[in-house]
Amino acid sequence: MLSEEDIKNRYITPALELSGWRKEQMRMEFSIKVDEHFTDGKIIIKGKTAKRGERKKADYLLHHHNNFPIAIVEAKDLTKNVAHGIQQAIDYARLLDVPFAYSSNGESFVEHDMLTGKERNLPLKNFPKPEELWNRYCSFKRITKEVETIIKEPYFYREGINRPRYYQRIAINRTVEAISNDQRRILLVMATGTGKTYTAFQIVHRLYSAKKVKKVLYLADRNILIDQTILNDFAPFKDKSILTKVENKTLDSAYDIFMSLYHQLSGDDDLEVFKQFTPDFFDLVIVDECHRGSAKDNSRWRKILDYFSSAIHIGMTATPKETEDVSNSHYFGEPVYTYSLKQGIDDGFLAPYRVLRFGIDKDLEGYIPEEGKLDIYGQEIEQKVYTARHFDRELIIDDRTQTVARRITEFLKQSGDRYSKTIVFCVDEDHALRMRQALVNENTDLCAINDKYVMRITGSDLLGKAQLENFIDNNSKYPTIVTTSELLSTGVDCKMCKVIVLDAIINSMTKFKQIIGRGTRLVWNKDKRFFTILDFRKATLNFSDPEFDGPASSVYDVDKDKPIPTPDNDEDTDDGKREEEEIYKKYRINDVPTMIISESEAIYGEDGKLIANHSANLKYLIQEKYKTEQDFISDWLYGDKQSIISGFEERGVDFNRIMENDVDFFDIILDCGFNKGAFLKGERVDNLKDDSFYSLLSSTQKKVVDELLNIYQATNVISLEKIDVLELPNFNQFGGFVPTVKALGGKENCQKLIKELIIKLYKEQI
């Protein structure tokens, strides 16, 4: 029987070569030179560690040219129908933005045209040639020769510059193609940490190299965003001396690519520096984080865009918003491409998260001051019910701050890494200052070693802001824990952030998304593989909001075409100024004790929702997958057991936390899902040895089965599923793998014996 790999080598690859496909155009599953996995594999959290799930990879990904994969081919063996793999090919083609999908079993091909929706069968010798597919694509898209020249412009490659990931390639290609077809307003939506600036660099490089654009303006609202972009993704332009950063409100027309803050072009004095250039000077304007800014800042970049209105405008954001009242797409149009946080986590490019929620007694039960109670300043406290939304904004309970600081410290100690980079989001600057002090008092040992172990980094704290670069430096230990209110919520690329603490009510979905984005970067070689959210104000209930992985902020009033000041406008540079404008009468008391009365854990699950960790929600997950216990038993006995376990692990179940050493996966699922009780593995082994199956075995077979059962008890049944188990040292007593297989009557009989053995282990449920 020919394997799937035999079918590829003997029939499919030769058929593709016969149609003119060169080896370098065929990115294959077993390619030696190029790793053609297009995802990294979702990260599955297991206690304090994490592992990778399965990586996605097409059997064949056919490229017309380097920038453009044009067809996917899924191969199956001859026991399968020729169309057996077409749905998988279609799914991959949709994900990878590939226009043609094929399935083959080595006898013929089935083609699904993603552009027209048509499907047809093709003889093996009639697979379309590269130019035929390209011409069909260009004809459907009405791509002219001039446009074709631009979209074929290659990416920038050199040592140290990564090739685009699949979603970056899609974003780049769609943008370049749209601009080549004279689309003037473009919106790209990409989750925090997925490489928006790298994507922007490749777009600019290709358009600039193709001479579609000559002068480019890149706008951002934070100095650190500009500096990071110049030093990292846009460095090749700097190396060519064609890039400049606008400083001191001075423009030098000798350069081609300009990086600027909004206020450098139109400052507080409304000098409108940008008018040093003529309105048609720039061919392309890119607005980084186009969702952000106060009404004042919105008007700044809007004035700039209005002045350079003849240029192409690209808006980039992780958090757009579409409502009846406000809309990013009102200005830029519908996104040409969206890559969400959920997709980034599922693909394994972003770090997943687990959530610990804490309930503090006064938050949950409320606090009512007795009549006439005075605070530490001698103010009589207004008598009403104070809850989580009032604390630190209207009423400060010092012990509550200390309770939060104590639990943060306990978590870091329990994690085994007290130097995990941690951001604590507070209500305001005053709260951040008090939280810093509370954390210092809980970590005096480490603060004695270095006083920068805990720091406040806010807009008005110059000493703290001076340490921002050190905090985001992957190789810098200090500061380790930082407290903030707004400054670190957006745009700060702290890849090593492992802990995010939420001790503020977050009503803005924009702000919530941006805060979560501070933890989503991966640094695998430094053990940054997931992050933990410690939630003291139920802010993570936002995860259950339908808008969480969708819309999140706004730029303009659709009707009036004017900026709207809303709670979503998170002003980064005015972290202190905004607090001064919001005058609250605060009371402060230091004689009211608080305590944490509830804790719960949840982690990222299916569709980006949080699921309980772990046994409490396992029943729901089991019954969601299996309608009856017999459905599960059948799947377990005759299906892929590892896939079943992996499926639950990807939903957030950590079996190590809920299983005892001598209990089978099978029993955990049957017991949790259908209340059927559990056998110990030892009981299953004893029952099997009482069965006629065992008594009828030969002496040698019994000895081999005994070793298999020992392995089962020491590990799990999945260890027995492949004949390779006989390569373990347990079977050296029989002479090793080959003699053991021979003693059992050959490979076929050996596999049959092991399969029957596994089924007999579960005879009580059959």
N, C-alpha and C positions, 0 to 999 in steps of 0.2 A: 504494500500500500504506500503510495507516494504521499509524503508529508506536504504541508503547505509550503515549506521552504523549497522542497523539490519542485513543486508546481511553479513557483516563481522563477527558479533557476532554469528549468527545462523549457518552460512555455511562455510565461508572461514577459520576462526580460527580453528574450529573443524577439518576441512579437513587437515590443516597443522599439527595439533597435532596428528592426526591419522597417518601421515607420519613420525612422530618421531621428529618434531620440538618442542623444549622446549620453554617455555615462555621467558626465558632469551635470546634465540636466535632471538626472534621476536621483533624488534624495531618498534613499531606501532605509527600511527599518534596521537592517543589519549593516549599514554603512560603517566602514572602519575609519575613514578619514574624517567624516563629519558627524557629529552627534545630532541626529535629526529629531530628537524628542522636541515637541513644540510646547510642552508644559514641563514644569519641574516636579510635579507630583504634590498633591495637597499634603500639608504638614498635619500629622495626627498627634495630638497632645496625649502623652501617657504619664500621668503624675507630674514629676519634675523634669521629665525628659520629653523628647519629641522624635518622631520618625517620619520618613517620607512615604506617601501613598504611591499608587501606580502612576507612572508618567505616560502621557498620551503620545502616540506615535503612529503615523500612517504607514502602511506597507510601502507605498510609493507616493512621493510628492514631486510632481513633474513641474519644472520651471521653464517658462519660455525664455526668460532672461533672469539675471541675478535678482532683480527687484520683484519678480512677479511669478509666484507659483500659480499655475493655470489649471492643473488637474490632479485629482487624487485617485489612486487605484487601491482597492482593497482586495486581497487575495484570499481564496478559500481552497481547501483540498477537493478532490474529485468526488468525495462523498456528499458534497454540498451542491445545491443548485447554483447555477451561474449568478443568479440575482441575490444569493444569500447575504452578501456583504454590502449591498447597495445602500441600505439604510444607514449603516455605519459610515460609509463613504459620504453620504449626504450630510450627516451630522457633522463630520469633520470639515467638509467643504463649507458648510454654513459658518462654523466657528472660525475657520481660517480665511474666509472671504475668497474662496476658490470657485471659479465659474463652472467647472465640469467635474463630475464624480463618476467613477467606474467601479464595477465589481467583476471579478473573473475567477473561474475555477480551473483555468488552463485550457478549456475547450472553446470559449468565446468570451465576449465582453457584454455587459449591460452598461449603457451610458445614460446618465441623468444630467440634463442641461439645466443648471441652476438659474440661468438667465431667462429661459422660456418655460421651464417646468416640464419639458417634453422628455420622454424616456424611450429608448430604443435598444434593440439587440444588434450586436456587430460580430461578424466572424473574427476569429483571432488575428487573421492577416490584415484586417481592415481598420486597425486602430488609427485614429486621426494623427496626421503629421503635426509637428509643432506649429508651423505657419498656418495650418488649417484652423487650429483652435484659436490662435492669436487673431486671425482675420475674422473669425466668427465673433470673438469678443469685441473687436474694434467696430465691426459692423453694427452689433447690437447697441453699443455705447455711442456710436456715431463719432468715433475718434478720428480726427484728421491726421495727415502726415505730420503737420506742424506740432500738434498736440502729442503725437506718438513720440516725436523726438524728445520732448520735454519729459514725458513720463518714463522714458527709458534711461534717463540720466541716472548713473549708478549712485549708490550710497557712498558715504565717506568711510573708508577703511584704512586703518593702520594699526600697528601693534599697540595694544592698550585700549583700543576703541572696540567695544563689543558690537557684534552684529545685532540688528534689531530683533527683539522678540516678536512673536507672531502678531501680537496686538499692536505693537509699535509700528510694524511694517504696514498693517492695515491702515492705521491712522495716518501715516506718512503718505502712503500711496493714494488714499482717498483725497487727502488734502491737495497733494500735487496735481492729481487728475482734475479736481474741482477748479483749482486755480488755472490750470492749463486750458480749461473750458470757460475761462473768464468769469468764474464765480468770485465775487468781490468781498463777501462777508462770510466768515467760516467760524464755527464753534467746535472745539474739541473737548470732550468730557472724559477725563482719565483720573482714576482714583489716586489719592495721595500715595506717593511711593512707587508709582508705576512708570516714572521717567518722562514727565511732560517736557522738561527742558531738553533732554536728549532727543525726544521726538521733534521738538521745535528746531534743534540744531540740524538734524538730517533734512528737514523740510527746507530750511534756509539754504543749506549746502546744495541741494539738488536744484532748487530754483535759481540760485546765484550762479552755479556752474553752467546751467542751461541758458543763462542770460535772460531768464524770464523776469528777474528782478535785479536791480543794481544797488539800490540804497534801502537799508533795512533799519527800522527803529524797534527796539525791544523795550517795553515798558513794564515796570514793577513798582511796588509801593514800599519795598523794604531794601535797605542797603545790603543786608546779608543775602537776599535773593539774587541781587545783581552780582555781588562778589562771588558767590558760589557758582553761578552760571558761567562767569568769565574764567574762573580757575578750573572748572571741570568740563562741562559739556561743550562750551563754546571756545575752549582753549585752542583748537586748530585755527580758528579765525584770528585769535590773538597772536599766534605764532606767525601768521602771514602778514601781520601788521596792518590788517584791514579793519580791525575792531577797536573801538574806543569807548570808554566810560565817560558819560557826560558829568562833569564836575564844575563847581563854581559858576554854574549857569552859563557855560561857554560852549559853543558849538563850533566844530572844526570840520568843514566840508571835505577835507582831504580823505577822510575815512569813508568806508562803505557801510559798516555795521555799527550802530550806536546803541549802547545799553544805558538806560536812564531811569531814574526815579521820577515819578510824576512831578514832584515839587521842584526838581531841577529844571523842568521845562516851563512850569507855571507855578511860581512860588506863592507864598502868603501875600506878597505885595502885588500879585497879579501882573507881574512884568511881562508875562507871556513870552518867555525866552524863545519858545519854539518858532516864533515869527521871524527869527533870524534867518530861517530858511523859507523858501517859497512854498506855497501849498502843494506843488507837484514834486517836491524834492524827494520824498520817500515813495518807493514802490510798494513796500510792505511794512505794516505795523503789527506787532504782536503784543497782545495785552495778557501778561501773566496773571493768574488768579483773578480773572475778570469779574468774579462774583463779589470781590471784597471792596471795602472802603466805606467811609461815612458819606453823607450827602455832599460834604465839601470835596472829598476826594473823588467821588463820582463825577462831580462837575469838572474837576481837573482833567481827568482822562477823557471825558466826553468832549471838552473843548479842544483837546489835542486831536482827537479822532475827527471831529468836525472840520478842523483846519486842514488836516491831511486826508480829506474825504475821498480824494481820487485814488488813494492807495488801497491795496488789498489789506483787509483787517482780519486778523485771526485772534479769537478769544480762546484762552485755555483756562480750564477750571476743573476741580474735582467735585464741585458742589453747585450745579446750576439749579434754577428753580423755574417751574412753569405753573402759574396759578392764573386765576381770572384777573388778578390785579397787577401782577408783576411777572417779568419774563426776560431771561437772557436772550432767548431766541428772537425776541422782538427786534433786537439790534443785529445780532450775528446770524440769525436763521437757525433752523433746526440743526442739531449736532450732526456733523458728517460721520462721527464715530463716537461710541460710548464704551468705555471699559470700566466696569464697576468694581467696588471693593470686594463684593462677593465673588466675582469672577477671578479677581487677583488672588484671593485666598484659596479658592477651589483649584486654581492652576498651580499653586505653590510658589507664586512670585511674591506674595505678601505674607507676613506673619499672622497666624490666627491668634485668637485671644481667648482667655478664660476670664470669668468674672466672679469676684467674691463680693456679695452684697451684705452690708452690715446694717442692722437696725439698732439705733441708740434709743434708750427708753424715752428720753424727753422728746425726741423726734417723733416717735410713734404714738406716745400717749399724750403728748403736749405738756406744757408747763404753764401754770397759772400762779403768778406771784401773789402772796398774801396782801391784803389791803394795807396800804401805807408803806410797803417795802421800798427801801432806798437802795440804789446801786452804789458802787464804790466811789462815785463822784458826788454822792449826796442827792442825786435826782430821784424823785419818786417815780417808780416804774408804773406805766399805764397798765391797768388791770385788764387782761384779756388772755386768750389761749395762744401761746407761742408754740409754733411747730418748726419743722426743718426749714421752711421757707423764710422764717423770721430770723433764725439764728445767724449771727455774725453780720446781718444787715440791719436789724433793729435791736436785737438783744444778743449780747455776748455772754456766753456761759464759759468761763475759763476752763472748767473741768471737762467740758465737752471737747474743747481744742486738745487738751491733754489726752483724753480718751482716744481720739483719732490718731494722734501722734504715737501713742503707745502701741496701737494695733498695727500701724504701718511698720514700726520698728520690729514688732513680734513677727510680722510676715517676712521681713527681710532676713531676720535671724533664722526662721524656719526654712527659708528657701536655700540656705547654705551660702548665700552670696550677698553680704551686706553692702557690697560695692555695685550692686545693680543700679544703673542709672534710673532715677525716679523723678517724675514730675508730679507735684501736688497742686491741683487747681483749686483755688480758693475763691471766696465770694468777692473780695476786693483786695486792694493793696494792704490795708490795715490787717485784714484777716491773714494774708500771706506773711506779714511781719510777725504776727503772734504765733502762727503755725511754725514758722522757722524756729522761733525760740523754744517752742514746745518740743520740736524734733531734736534740737540741740540738747535739751535736758534729758531726753530719752537715749541719746547717743554720745554721752560725754566721753566715753573711752576713745571713740574714733575722732571726735572733734578735738580731743587733746593731742592726737597725732597730727591732725591737719584741720585748722579752723574753717577750711573751705569745704569740709565734708557736707555741711548743710548750708545753703545760701538762698536768699530771696533774689529772684531775677524779675524785676518789674520795670515798667516804663520810667518811673521816677527814681529808681535806685541805680545810680551811676556805677557804684562799685559792683553791684550784681550784674548789670548789663555788660560790664567789662569782662566778666567771666563766661559770657555766653559761648564764645568760641571754644573755650576749654570744655564746656559742658557737652557740646556737640562733637567734639573730637573723639573718634573711636579709641584712640590710644591714651587719652587723658583720664586719670582716675577721679580727679576733682574738678568742679563740684560733683558730688554723687547724688545728693537729694536737693532738688530745687523747689521752692514754693513760688507760685505766680498767680495772677488772676486772668490776664489777657495775653500778655506778651508772648508766651510760648504756645498759644493755642493754634497758630497758623504759621506755615512757611518755614519753620525751623527744622532742619534736616538732622535730627538726632537719631542716627541709625541704631545706637546701642541702648535706646530707652526700653527698659524691660518692664517697668511698672508705671502705670498711670493711676493717680489717686483723684477721685472726684469727690470733693467736699463743697460743692456748690450746686444749686438748682440750675439746670441748663434747659431753658425753654426754646432756645434757638437750635434747630436741626443743623444749620450751617456750622455753628460753633461746635456742636457735639461731634459732627463728622470730622471736622478739622482736628479736634482734640484726639479722637481715636486714631487719626492719621499719624499722630506723633509716634505711635508704637508699631506701625505696620511694616517698617523696613526690616529686611532680613540681613543678618551678618552670620552666616552659617559657621564659618571657621572660628568665630569668637563666641559660639554657643548662644547667639541671639536668634532663636528659632520660633519663639512665640512671646507674647507679652501678657501681663496680668493687669486687670483693671480692678482696683479696690474702690468700691462705690459706697459712700456713706450717705448719699442723698437720693437714692433711687433714680439717678440720672440715666442709668443703663436701661430703664424701661423704654427709652427711645429706640432701642434695638427692635422692639416689637412694632414700632410705627411703620406703616407701609412706605412712608417717605424715606426711611433710613437709607436704603440702598438706591434711592431714586433722587428726586429733587431736593434742593436744600437752601438756596439763597436767591437774592435778586439783585438786579442792577437798576432797572428803570421802571417807572410808572408807565404802563402801556398807553393809557389814555392821554396823560399830560406830557409824556416823554420827558419827565424830570426825575432826578434821583429821589428816592424815598428813604428817609431815615427810619429804620426799623430796628427791633432788637437783634436782627441778624447782622447788622453792620458792626463788625468787630474791629475796632480801631486799634491797630497794634502800637503805633508810636505814641498814642495818647493814653496809655494805660493809667497813668496817674491823673492826667487832666480830666479824663472822663469821670473819674471817681470824685474829683473836687466839685464837678458840676452837679453831681447827684447828691444832694444834701439829705442825709438821713439823721434823725435823732436816735443815737445809739445809747442803749443802757448796757452796763457791764456789771456782772455779779461774779463773785468768787467763792460763794458759800453754798452752791447747789451741786450735789454730786450727780454724775451720769455714769451709765454703764451700757455696754453692748449686750442686748438681750436676744438677738437673733443673728445667725449667719447662714448664708446659703451660697452654693457654688453653681455656676452655669458656664457652659462653653459654647462656642460657635457651632451651629448645627446646619441642617439642611435649609436651603434657601436663605442663608444668612441669619436665621433666627437663633436665639439662645435656647439651649435645652438643658434640663437639670443634669447635674453630674452626681450620681450616675444611676444607681439602681432604682431610685424613685421614679425616673422617667423611662426606664427600660421597658416596662410593660407596655406603655403607649407606643414606643418605637417598634416593639415586636408585633403588636396587634395591628399596627399600621401596615406592616409588611406581609403578615400572614393572617388570613381570616380565621383559620382553624388550626388546632394543634397538628392535625394530620397534614395540612399544607406544609408546616414547618418540618415535620418528621420526614416527609417525602423529599423535600428539598435537601435536608441534611444527609439522608442516606444516599441519594443518587445525584446530588448536585456538587458544586465546588464549595467545600466547607471553609476554605480560607477566604473565599469571596464573601461568604455569609458573615464571617467574623470581621473582615475588613470593612464591610458595609456598615456594621454597627459602630466600629471604631471611628469611621469617618463621620458618623452622626454624633460623635462625642463620647461614646461609651468606653470607659477604661475598665476592661474585665479584671485587670490586676487589682483593682480597688474593691471588687465585689465578689471575687471567687476565692475559695479556700484551696489549699494545695491539692486536695484529693477530690475535687469536684470537676466534672467535665463541662466544657462550653455548652454542650447539648443540654445538660441538666439545668444549668443556669437559665438558659433561654426558655426551656419548657416550664421551669418553676416560676420564673418572674412573669412570663407571658401568659401562662394558662393554669397556674397554681396546682401543678401536678406533683410537686415534691421532687426531691433530688436523690439519685443514687450516688454513693461514693464510687470513685474509680475502682477501689479495691473490691467493692461489692459486685461491680460489673464483671471484673476479672473472675471472681469466684463463681458467679452464675454461668459465665461462659465455660469454665472448666467442668461444670456439672452437665453441660449440654452434650448431646450425642455427637455434635460436630467435632468436639475435642476428643472424645473417647475413640472415634474412628480414625484419628490421625496415627501415622506411623511413629515410631520412637523418635526418629530424627525430626520429623515434622513437629512433634510436640515440643522438642527442645528449641527449635527455631521460633515457634509460636510463643513459648514462654519468654524468650528474649524480647520479642515484639511487645508482649504485654508488659514487660518490665519498662520498656521505653515509653509505652503509653502512660503508665502510672507516673513516671518521672517527668513527662512532658505533657503531651496531649495527643488526641487521635490524629490530628493533622500531620504529625510526624510520621505516621504509618502510611500515608496515602500514596507515596511514590516508592517504587522498588529500590530507589537509591538508599533507602533506610538500611538495606542489607550491607552497605559499605561501612557502617559504623563498627567500632572495635568490638562491640558485643558479639559479632559473628565471626571473629577471628578464630574462635574455637572450632569452627567448621571449615576453616581454610580460607576465609575471606569471601568476597562477593561472588565470584564465579563458582567456586565449589558449592557455596550455599544455594545458589540458584539451581545448579545441577541436581543437588540433593533433593530439591523440591519438585523436580521433574521438568525443569526448563523455565524460561522466562514467562511463557503464557500461563503455565500451571501455577507459577509463583504469584503472578499478579492476581489470578483467580482466587488463590488461597487467602491472600491478604485482603482482597475485597470482601470475601465471605466472612473473614474474621471480624472486620469492622462492622458489618451488618449484624453479626451475632452479638456484638457488644451491646446492641440496642434492642435485643429481641423482646424485652419486656414491653416496649412501646410499639412494636410492629403489629 
